[in-house]
Amino acid sequence: MDNTTRYIDIPQGIIDFYKMCRPSPLIRAYCLEKELGTPAKIYYKFEGNNTSGSHKLNSAIPQVYFAKEQGITGLTTETGAGQWGTALSMACAYYHMPLTVYMVRTSYEQKPYRKNIIETFGAKIIPSPSDTTNAGRAILEKFPGTGGSLGCAISEAVETAVTTPNTRYVLGSVLNHVLLHQSVVGIEAKAAMEMYDEYPDIVIGCAGGGSNLGGLIAPFMKDKIDGKRDTQFIAVEPASCPSLTRGKYAYDFGDTGRMTPLVKMYTLGCEFLPSANHAGGLRYHGMSAIISKLHADGYLDARAVEQTRVFDSAVKFARCEGLLPAPESAHAIHVAVEEALKCKETGEEKTILFGLTGTGYFDMSAYDSYLKGTMTDYIPTDEDLEKSFSQLPKVQ
Ligand SMILES: Cc1ncc(COP(=O)(O)O)c(C=O)c1O
């Protein structure tokens, strides 16, 4: 990748796989519109139609394809919610590539069947922090009993890769090439909307490391940067892990063990350990450099939402659209609903597009706690954040 090549063709070997599940559907949420009584038109791009259940497969397939081409004989990775680990294990099964997955312990315990599906696809799965790496042991010593975080799991996966011959670590979000892979989502969405003579006034995506959002907004953002359109873009993150809305725009490590290169991004500090929010895929201390820059330059808005409000919208959506969303995706649903209700007040007929990144069939313990009324919200205090900001690397 470089800074000047605008389009990179998808190799035939990847297209052959994509034919099994792409293009993904662009769906108009007629029933949700009716339920809300809004004049807005609501569309969503649904990425949960493939067996792995989310958009993560869009990047898993090219990453394993290119690793195979390069002669790599083993891969390691981390997974939060389990969607990335599942997608990568599916891709590794397809290309016959051994894989070790470090899964954030909180999610591992919340979603026991993730282990079974990842093992069915032939990969090895280890809850993180673990005692299998120096990074894991150090984190366990410093934070005994911790449920882990994406930052910890990345450290363990990187360490295992660098200490195992001909093995590489692959990441399912944050990095520029992952956003590039996810741009297939936005390109398809734009093409499908053009067929109906539609163009979104608002594009909304949930943001963990920023990959689905970056991919969905890519072609629409180009029009905005070129001055052709004035679309509003909204990133939605959990109030428990608010990197864009309350983080610092600074150089930081991508992992808790401080092994990765420094990235300029919105960050809560690489030592920030988010509370056990049910949207495990959004519990990351940092954010994609591209998404961060767009936010810093005023092209992209950001909102943080508490998980109980997110699940209000997830359940409303499931009941009228007949689709059980992943908790991560439900963050985008929530803000789409808020925007559609604003249109109801003002009478504006805006066109809203949001990314429905995956299904929530492995997230039933989260739905269970919401439906029982035991779900709670945790919002870090300013003191919590200041404590982890004070650990940011000092960069001249
Ligand atoms: C279903 C789903 N949506 C969204 C995300 C957030 O990741 P990203 O911000 O990279 O799209 C995840 C991450 O695990 C996920 O599993």
The ligand as an SDF file (V2000), in Angstrom:
LIG
                    3D

 16 16  0  0  0  0  0  0  0  0999 V2000
  -19.9960   -7.3750   14.8160 C   0  0  0  0  0  0  0  0  0  0  0  0
  -18.8910   -6.3770   15.0130 C   0  0  0  0  0  0  0  0  0  0  0  0
  -19.1170   -5.1080   14.6400 N   0  0  0  0  0  0  0  0  0  0  0  0
  -18.1750   -4.1570   14.8120 C   0  0  0  0  0  0  0  0  0  0  0  0
  -16.9620   -4.4550   15.3930 C   0  0  0  0  0  0  0  0  0  0  0  0
  -15.9760   -3.3500   15.5900 C   0  0  0  0  0  0  0  0  0  0  0  0
  -14.8180   -3.4610   14.8470 O   0  0  0  0  0  0  0  0  0  0  0  0
  -14.4240   -2.3680   13.7730 P   0  0  0  0  0  0  0  0  0  0  0  0
  -14.5050   -1.0370   14.4440 O   0  0  0  0  0  0  0  0  0  0  0  0
  -13.0580   -2.7160   13.3680 O   0  0  0  0  0  0  0  0  0  0  0  0
  -15.3920   -2.4860   12.6530 O   0  0  0  0  0  0  0  0  0  0  0  0
  -16.6850   -5.7680   15.7850 C   0  0  0  0  0  0  0  0  0  0  0  0
  -15.3740   -6.1230   16.3560 C   0  0  0  0  0  0  0  0  0  0  0  0
  -15.1220   -7.1860   16.8220 O   0  0  0  0  0  0  0  0  0  0  0  0
  -17.6780   -6.7500   15.5990 C   0  0  0  0  0  0  0  0  0  0  0  0
  -17.4820   -8.0170   15.9710 O   0  0  0  0  0  0  0  0  0  0  0  0
  1  2  1  0
  2  3  1  0
  2 15  2  0
  3  4  2  0
  4  5  1  0
  5  6  1  0
  5 12  2  0
  6  7  1  0
  7  8  1  0
  8  9  2  0
  8 10  1  0
  8 11  1  0
 12 13  1  0
 12 15  1  0
 13 14  2  0
 15 16  1  0
M  END
$$$$
